């Protein structure tokens, strides 16, 4: 790795950046507190500089035909000893190379340090079922999952298998035995790895992302047979998550799928990262638990009713707007930020004015 790249990455880590952006014909940039910022006095990168940066850290199996790999989309991890790890994604833009490097701190934060609702502690230690983390890219799903896995690792003598693309947080054995598989390095695909993992005596299986029907089908089977399964889905809330899962399957399989979901779902945790008044990032979290009522709504495909049920607060459930209202009441975020991220802005605006509505039944515990 060149001295320039080493210096840039160290600067980003020391200044609490979340991402480093390198793109030919543009200045190197970093994301700090959610905002993209150019580096002072930085010159635009050339195509050669950008390719050299990528080539200096890419896994050896991509070195021979690097430009072709970048065109396909190249995801990999990279670590600087005693500093941190990076989740890297190289790409092409208008014929020019680029790379985004997500900074992954070596220390795994706790659920409490992440300011997550206390009920997530209970979900992590449930020892059964399927728990899905949802949200957009950069909403903190991987970090929350790492905190949950670390809690299990610290609590139970158990076997944990993680399947990731690429590996972000590296876990060390505490009470549990952990095997971490990286797609492309240790296994050819998520679906293959999940299938193989079931033969390796796991209690807990973490799947970085449910990308296809094959992976989802095996994950549901694993949860249905007594394993605890964690994964992520790119969706905005609990109801949309269920809709997306159903849409992945052929119509002829929907009845069986709904049955499997209702019997295996432990929780759907959806996240959005808000910017606080002091420029920090704080999660707003929606939580759906797999209660008998939840199971009934999913089985009968009454997904629109889930939002109101979540706000009833049973079993520690809460909506985004309830959590956002709590953050506002605690003086952590501005009204503008609250409205920006609200699911139901009009109802939240009324609640902010002190008008209790049927859609927001008061704030939720953080």
C-alpha positions in Angstrom: 0.0 0.0 0.0 1.3 3.4 -0.9 2.3 5.9 1.7 -0.4 8.3 0.4 -3.2 5.8 0.9 -1.8 4.7 4.3 -1.8 8.4 5.4 -5.3 9.0 4.1 -6.8 5.9 5.8 -5.1 6.8 9.1 -6.4 10.4 8.9 -9.9 9.0 8.2 -9.8 6.7 11.2 -8.4 9.3 13.6 -11.1 11.8 12.6 -14.0 9.3 13.1 -14.9 9.1 9.4 -17.3 6.3 8.4 -16.2 6.0 4.8 -13.4 6.9 2.5 -14.2 7.7 -1.2 -11.5 7.4 -3.9 -12.6 8.2 -7.5 -10.5 9.0 -10.5 -10.8 12.7 -11.5 -12.1 13.7 -8.1 -10.5 14.7 -4.8 -10.3 12.0 -2.1 -13.3 12.5 0.2 -14.4 11.2 3.6 -17.8 10.9 5.2 -17.9 12.4 8.8 -21.1 12.6 10.8 -23.1 11.7 7.7 -21.6 14.4 5.5 -19.2 13.9 2.5 -16.2 16.2 2.8 -13.2 16.9 0.6 -9.8 16.9 2.1 -8.1 20.2 2.4 -5.6 21.0 -0.4 -6.2 17.5 -2.0 -5.7 17.1 -5.7 -8.0 15.1 -8.0 -6.8 11.5 -8.4 -5.7 10.2 -11.7 -6.9 6.9 -13.2 -3.5 5.4 -12.5 -3.4 6.6 -8.9 -6.8 5.1 -8.3 -6.0 1.8 -9.9 -2.7 1.7 -8.0 -4.5 2.3 -4.7 -7.0 -0.6 -5.5 -4.2 -2.9 -6.7 -2.2 -2.3 -3.5 -4.9 -3.8 -1.2 -7.0 -6.1 -3.4 -6.8 -9.9 -2.6 -4.3 -11.7 -4.8 -6.9 -13.7 -6.7 -8.1 -10.4 -8.4 -4.7 -9.0 -9.3 -4.3 -10.6 -12.7 -7.4 -9.1 -14.3 -8.2 -6.2 -12.0 -10.0 -3.9 -14.4 -12.4 -6.7 -15.4 -13.1 -7.5 -11.8 -13.8 -3.8 -11.1 -16.3 -3.7 -14.0 -18.2 -6.6 -12.4 -18.2 -4.9 -9.1 -15.4 -5.9 -6.6 -16.2 -6.3 -2.9 -13.4 -7.3 -0.4 -12.1 -6.6 3.0 -8.8 -5.1 4.0 -7.1 -4.7 7.4 -4.3 -2.5 8.7 -2.9 -4.2 11.9 -3.4 -2.2 15.1 -5.7 0.3 13.3 -8.9 -1.2 11.8 -10.5 -3.1 9.0 -12.1 -1.7 5.9 -15.0 -3.1 3.8 -14.1 -2.1 0.3 -16.2 -1.8 -2.9 -14.4 -1.0 -6.2 -16.5 0.1 -9.2 -16.4 1.9 -12.6 -17.9 5.4 -13.2 -18.0 6.9 -16.7 -15.1 4.6 -17.6 -13.1 5.6 -14.6 -12.2 3.5 -11.5 -13.4 4.3 -8.0 -13.5 2.7 -4.5 -15.4 3.2 -1.3 -13.8 2.0 1.9 -16.2 1.6 4.9 -14.3 1.8 8.2 -14.9 -1.1 10.5 -13.5 -0.5 14.0 -11.7 -3.4 15.5 -13.5 -3.1 18.8 -17.0 -4.5 18.7 -19.4 -2.0 20.4 -22.0 -3.2 22.9 -25.7 -2.9 22.5 -25.6 -0.2 25.2 -22.8 1.7 23.6 -24.8 1.8 20.3 -27.8 3.4 22.2 -30.0 0.6 21.0 -33.3 -0.3 22.8 -32.9 -2.7 25.7 -35.2 -5.2 24.1 -32.5 -6.0 21.5 -30.6 -7.6 24.3 -33.5 -10.0 24.8 -33.8 -10.7 21.1 -30.1 -11.5 20.8 -30.4 -14.0 23.7 -33.6 -15.7 22.5 -31.7 -18.8 21.2 -34.2 -19.5 18.5 -35.9 -18.2 15.4 -35.1 -15.8 12.6 -34.1 -12.2 13.4 -33.8 -9.8 10.4 -32.0 -6.4 10.5 -33.3 -4.0 7.8 -32.4 -0.5 6.6 -30.6 1.3 3.9 -26.9 0.9 3.2 -25.0 2.7 6.0 -27.8 2.5 8.6 -25.7 0.4 11.0 -27.2 -3.0 10.4 -23.8 -4.8 10.4 -22.7 -3.1 13.6 -25.9 -4.0 15.4 -25.5 -7.6 14.3 -21.9 -7.7 15.5 -23.0 -6.4 18.9 -25.7 -9.0 19.1 -23.3 -11.8 18.1 -20.7 -10.5 20.6 -23.4 -10.6 23.4 -24.2 -14.3 22.5 -20.4 -15.0 22.4 -20.0 -13.5 25.9 -23.1 -15.3 27.4 -23.5 -18.8 26.0 -21.3 -21.8 25.4 -22.4 -22.4 21.8 -21.3 -22.7 18.2 -21.7 -19.6 16.0 -21.1 -19.5 12.2 -21.1 -16.2 10.3 -21.2 -16.0 6.5 -20.3 -12.6 5.2 -19.3 -10.7 2.0 -16.9 -9.5 3.0 -16.1 -10.1 6.7 -16.3 -6.9 8.7 -16.0 -7.4 12.4 -13.6 -10.2 13.5 -14.8 -12.0 16.5 -12.6 -13.9 19.0 -13.8 -16.9 21.0 -15.2 -16.0 24.4 -17.6 -18.5 25.7 -18.6 -19.6 22.2 -16.8 -21.2 19.3 -17.0 -18.9 16.2 -16.3 -19.8 12.6 -16.4 -16.8 10.1 -16.7 -17.6 6.4 -16.1 -15.0 3.7 -17.9 -15.5 0.4 -15.4 -15.7 -2.4 -12.6 -16.7 -0.1 -13.9 -19.5 2.1 -17.1 -20.4 0.2 -18.5 -19.8 -3.3 -21.9 -18.4 -2.3 -24.2 -17.6 0.6 -26.6 -20.4 -0.3 -23.7 -23.0 -0.5 -22.3 -21.7 2.8 -25.7 -21.9 4.7 -26.2 -25.4 3.4 -22.7 -26.5 4.5 -23.0 -24.8 7.8 -26.0 -27.0 8.8 -23.6 -29.9 8.8 -21.1 -28.2 11.1 -23.1 -28.4 14.3 -24.1 -24.7 14.6 -26.4 -23.2 17.2 -26.3 -19.7 15.7 -26.0 -18.8 12.0 -25.4 -15.2 10.8 -26.0 -14.7 7.1 -24.6 -11.3 5.9 -27.5 -10.7 3.5 -30.4 -12.8 2.1 -29.9 -12.0 -1.6 -31.8 -14.8 -3.3 -34.5 -17.4 -2.9 -32.1 -20.2 -2.3 -30.4 -18.5 0.6 -33.8 -17.4 2.1 -35.3 -20.9 1.8 -32.3 -22.5 3.6 -32.3 -19.8 6.3 -36.0 -20.4 7.0 -35.4 -24.1 7.1 -32.6 -23.6 9.6 -34.7 -21.4 11.8 -37.6 -23.8 11.5 -35.3 -26.7 12.8 -34.3 -24.9 16.0 -31.3 -22.8 15.0 -31.0 -19.1 15.7 -30.6 -17.3 12.5 -29.6 -13.6 11.9 -29.5 -11.8 8.6 -30.1 -8.5 6.8 -32.6 -7.3 4.2 -32.6 -4.0 2.3 -36.0 -2.7 3.2 -37.3 0.3 5.1 -39.6 -1.2 7.8 -41.1 -4.4 9.1 -44.1 -4.6 6.8 -42.0 -3.9 3.7 -39.5 -6.6 4.8 -42.3 -9.2 4.9 -43.6 -8.0 1.5 -40.1 -8.3 -0.1 -39.6 -11.8 1.3 -43.0 -12.9 -0.1 -42.2 -11.3 -3.5 -39.0 -13.3 -3.8 -41.0 -16.6 -4.0 -43.2 -17.9 -6.8 -47.0 -17.4 -6.0 -47.5 -21.2 -5.7 -45.1 -21.2 -2.6 -46.6 -18.2 -0.8 -48.9 -20.3 1.5 -46.0 -22.5 2.6 -43.7 -19.4 3.0 -46.1 -17.6 5.2 -46.4 -20.7 7.4 -42.6 -20.9 7.7 -42.3 -17.2 8.5 -44.9 -17.3 11.2 -43.4 -20.2 12.9 -39.8 -19.0 12.7 -39.8 -15.1 13.0 -38.3 -13.9 16.2 -38.0 -10.2 15.3 -37.6 -7.6 12.6 -35.3 -4.7 13.6 -35.3 -1.7 11.3 -32.8 1.1 11.6 -32.2 4.7 10.5 -29.2 6.8 11.5 -30.1 10.3 12.6 -27.7 13.2 13.2 -27.8 14.6 16.7 -27.5 18.3 17.7 -23.9 17.8 18.6 -23.1 16.2 15.2 -23.0 12.5 16.4 -25.0 9.7 14.9 -27.8 8.0 16.8 -30.0 5.1 15.6 -33.8 5.3 15.5 -35.1 1.8 15.7 -38.4 0.1 14.8 -38.9 -3.3 16.3 -41.5 -6.0 15.5 -41.5 -9.2 17.7 -42.8 -12.5 16.5 -45.8 -12.7 18.9 -49.0 -14.7 18.2 -50.7 -11.5 16.9 -47.7 -10.8 14.5 -47.9 -14.4 13.3 -51.6 -14.1 12.6 -51.2 -10.9 10.6 -48.4 -12.4 8.5 -50.2 -15.7 8.0 -53.4 -13.8 6.8 -51.3 -11.3 4.8 -52.7 -8.4 6.8 -49.4 -6.5 6.6 -50.9 -3.0 6.7 -52.1 -3.7 10.2 -48.6 -4.3 11.5 -47.7 -0.6 11.9 -50.5 0.1 14.3 -49.8 -3.1 16.2 -46.1 -2.2 16.6 -47.1 1.1 18.3 -49.2 -0.7 20.9 -45.8 -1.5 22.5 -46.3 -5.2 23.3 -43.1 -7.2 24.1 -40.9 -4.1 23.7 -42.1 -3.2 20.2 -41.8 0.3 19.0 -42.2 2.3 15.7 -39.7 4.6 14.1 -41.8 7.6 15.0 -42.1 6.6 18.6 -38.4 6.4 18.9 -37.8 9.6 17.0 -40.2 11.4 19.3 -38.3 10.1 22.3 -35.0 11.4 20.8 -36.6 14.8 20.2 -38.1 14.9 23.8 -34.7 14.1 25.2 -33.2 17.1 23.3 -30.9 14.9 21.2 -32.2 15.8 17.7 -33.7 18.8 16.1 -37.3 19.0 14.9 -36.1 19.2 11.3 -34.1 16.0 11.7 -37.2 14.3 13.3 -39.4 15.3 10.4 -36.8 14.3 7.9 -36.8 10.7 9.1 -40.4 10.2 10.3 -42.5 7.5 8.7 -45.7 9.5 9.2 -44.6 13.2 9.3 -48.0 14.7 9.8 -48.8 12.5 12.8 -45.3 13.2 14.2 -45.8 17.0 13.7 -49.0 16.8 15.7 -47.3 14.8 18.5 -44.5 17.4 18.5 -47.1 20.0 19.2 -48.3 18.0 22.1 -51.3 16.5 20.4 -51.6 12.8 21.1 -52.8 10.9 18.1 -53.8 7.4 17.3 -50.8 6.9 15.1 -48.2 7.8 17.7 -49.0 6.5 21.2 -46.2 8.4 22.9 -42.5 8.0 22.8 -40.6 4.7 23.1 -37.7 3.8 25.4 -34.3 4.1 23.9 
